[in-house]
Amino acid sequence: MFFRQKRSGKYTYLQIVENRWEDGRSQQRVIVTLGRLDELREQDQLDGLLHSGAKLSHAAMLLTAQQKGELPVVATKRIGPELIFQRLWSELKIPQVLTSLLAPRRFEFPIERIVFLTVLHRLLHGGSDRNCMAWKDDYHLPGTETLQLHPMYRAMVWLGEPLGKDDQDGATPFAPRCIKDQIEEGIFHRRRDLFGELALESVDKLIPGDWEGEAPAEPLPVWLGRSLALPKLKSGSC
């Protein structure tokens, strides 16, 4: 059953109608005509009717309770960004790099979680550290639930802390080397093996007759061949 507006003359009437299957097709049958729609609205009879009927519907009762603020507030958090970024963070071994640099320090708050939070915030949203503190409440970020603004400021100061004179080799004329540079270098050194394991074997073992088109004049290193658009091998040659 449903409400239907029926135009008759210069007035519109509100009806309750039901669909019925008769003689192989759907037929509409008027159950009752409630009256003129304009009068029902003026006298608030329509709202009273709907409210009265809503008491018999569990879904409508929940909506009404929610509008009145009678239902408990349930928080929702986004989990996708943290799952993806945490895996990248771990595979780059950033926690280990930070731990090694923090060994001589005695911070009473989790620097690694603060750096993780600020990097993710800048990737997804951007803004100030104060904005980051409000932004994080919408995301599932384990270890950041109790972080406060002041420790975040102190962590940013630590990242920009200049290194000693003996560690200034390679510094630019614009700024001294700082902790941030050591973090970047630590990440590079821990991932350096990825480049050292590249096999510089040549592709001269390929038979020239296996190429579609003209074979390369000279053998190419495997790592270079992968980055160039080499001719395709014939099917079944490998």
C-alpha positions in Angstrom: 0.0 0.0 0.0 1.1 3.6 -0.6 -0.1 7.2 -0.6 -1.4 8.6 -3.9 -2.3 12.2 -4.8 -5.5 12.4 -6.9 -6.3 15.5 -8.7 -10.1 16.3 -9.0 -11.1 19.8 -10.2 -9.0 22.4 -8.5 -8.2 20.3 -5.5 -5.8 17.5 -4.8 -6.9 14.6 -2.6 -4.8 12.2 -0.6 -5.6 8.5 -1.0 -4.3 5.2 0.4 -4.1 2.8 -2.5 -3.1 -0.9 -2.9 -1.9 -2.9 -5.8 -3.8 -6.2 -6.5 -3.2 -8.8 -9.1 -6.5 -9.5 -11.0 -7.1 -11.2 -14.3 -3.4 -11.5 -15.0 -2.5 -7.9 -14.5 -1.9 -5.4 -11.7 -4.8 -3.3 -10.6 -4.9 -0.4 -8.2 -7.7 -0.2 -5.6 -8.5 2.8 -3.5 -8.8 1.8 0.1 -9.7 5.2 1.5 -9.6 8.9 0.6 -8.2 10.8 3.5 -9.3 14.2 2.3 -8.0 17.3 0.6 -4.2 17.5 0.8 -4.1 21.2 1.5 -6.5 20.9 4.4 -4.6 18.0 5.9 -1.4 20.0 5.8 -3.0 23.2 7.2 -4.5 21.3 10.2 -1.3 19.1 10.8 -3.5 16.1 10.4 -1.0 14.5 7.9 1.9 14.7 10.4 -0.3 13.3 13.1 -1.4 10.4 10.9 2.2 9.6 9.9 3.5 9.8 13.5 0.7 7.5 14.7 1.5 5.0 12.0 5.2 5.2 12.7 4.6 3.7 16.1 3.8 0.4 14.5 7.0 0.3 12.4 10.3 -0.5 14.0 12.3 1.2 11.3 10.3 4.4 11.5 10.6 4.3 15.3 14.4 4.2 15.1 14.5 7.1 12.7 12.3 9.1 15.0 14.4 8.3 18.0 17.5 9.3 16.1 16.0 12.6 15.2 15.2 13.3 18.8 18.7 12.3 19.9 17.5 9.4 21.9 19.8 6.8 20.3 23.5 6.3 21.3 26.0 7.9 19.0 28.1 5.2 17.2 31.5 6.4 15.9 32.8 5.2 12.5 36.4 5.1 11.4 38.2 4.6 8.1 40.6 1.7 8.1 41.8 1.4 4.5 44.5 4.1 4.4 46.2 2.8 7.6 46.3 -0.8 6.3 48.0 0.2 3.0 50.3 2.8 4.4 51.4 0.7 7.4 52.5 -2.0 5.1 54.6 0.4 3.0 55.9 1.9 6.2 57.1 -1.5 7.5 58.5 -2.7 4.2 60.6 0.4 3.9 61.9 -0.4 7.4 61.2 3.1 8.6 60.4 2.0 12.2 63.9 0.4 12.5 65.5 3.5 11.1 63.8 5.7 13.7 64.5 3.3 16.5 68.2 3.4 15.8 68.3 7.2 15.7 66.2 7.5 18.9 68.4 5.0 20.9 70.4 7.8 22.6 67.3 9.9 23.3 64.7 9.4 26.0 61.4 10.7 24.7 58.4 9.9 26.7 56.1 9.8 23.8 56.0 7.6 20.6 58.0 9.5 18.0 57.6 6.8 15.4 53.8 7.0 15.7 53.9 10.8 15.5 56.0 10.7 12.3 53.8 8.0 10.8 50.7 10.1 11.6 52.1 13.3 10.2 53.3 11.7 6.9 50.0 10.0 6.3 48.1 13.2 7.1 50.2 15.1 4.5 49.6 12.4 1.9 45.9 12.3 2.3 44.8 15.7 3.5 47.5 18.2 4.3 47.4 21.1 6.8 48.8 22.1 10.1 49.7 19.9 13.0 46.6 21.2 14.9 44.5 20.2 11.9 46.1 16.7 12.0 45.0 16.2 15.6 41.4 16.6 14.6 41.8 14.7 11.3 43.1 11.6 12.9 39.9 11.0 14.9 38.2 9.9 11.7 40.7 7.1 11.0 41.8 3.9 12.6 45.4 4.6 13.5 46.7 2.3 16.2 49.1 3.9 18.6 47.9 7.5 17.9 44.7 7.6 19.9 46.2 9.4 22.9 48.6 11.6 21.1 48.6 15.3 22.0 49.5 18.4 20.1 52.6 19.4 22.2 54.5 16.1 21.7 53.8 16.5 18.0 55.5 19.9 18.1 58.5 18.4 19.9 58.7 15.6 17.3 58.8 18.1 14.5 61.6 20.0 16.3 63.6 16.8 16.6 63.2 16.1 12.9 64.7 19.5 12.1 67.4 19.3 14.7 70.8 20.2 13.0 73.5 17.6 13.1 77.0 18.1 14.5 79.8 19.7 12.4 81.3 16.3 11.7 78.1 15.3 10.0 77.7 18.2 7.7 79.3 16.8 4.6 77.0 17.2 1.7 75.0 20.0 3.3 73.4 22.5 1.0 74.3 26.3 1.2 70.7 26.9 2.3 70.3 24.7 5.3 72.4 22.4 7.5 72.0 18.6 7.5 69.5 17.5 10.2 67.9 14.4 11.6 65.5 14.3 8.7 68.5 13.7 6.4 69.7 10.8 8.5 66.3 9.2 8.3 66.3 9.5 4.5 69.8 8.1 4.3 68.9 5.3 6.7 66.0 4.2 4.6 68.2 4.2 1.5 71.0 2.1 3.1 68.5 -0.4 4.4 66.9 -0.8 0.9 70.2 -0.6 -0.9 70.5 -4.4 -1.3 67.5 -4.3 -3.7 69.8 -2.5 -6.2 72.9 -4.6 -5.4 71.1 -7.8 -6.3 70.3 -6.8 -9.9 71.9 -9.4 -12.1 73.8 -7.6 -14.9 73.6 -10.7 -17.1 73.3 -10.1 -20.8 70.6 -11.3 -23.2 73.1 -12.7 -25.7 71.8 -16.2 -24.8 68.7 -15.5 -26.8 68.8 -17.0 -30.3 68.6 -14.2 -32.9 66.1 -16.4 -34.8 63.7 -16.2 -31.9 63.0 -12.5 -32.4 60.1 -11.2 -34.3 61.9 -8.6 -36.4 65.5 -7.6 -36.2 67.5 -8.7 -33.2 69.6 -6.1 -31.2 73.0 -5.4 -32.7 74.8 -5.9 -29.3 73.7 -7.8 -26.2 72.0 -5.7 -23.6 72.0 -6.0 -19.8 68.9 -7.6 -18.4 68.2 -4.6 -16.2 68.4 -2.3 -19.3 66.5 -4.6 -21.5 63.5 -4.6 -19.1 63.3 -0.8 -19.3 63.4 -0.7 -23.1 60.8 -1.6 -25.7 62.5 -4.7 -27.1 60.9 -6.8 -29.9 58.5 -9.5 -28.7 59.6 -13.1 -28.7 57.8 -15.5 -30.8 55.3 -17.7 -28.9 56.8 -21.0 -27.8 60.4 -19.8 -28.0 60.8 -19.7 -24.2 
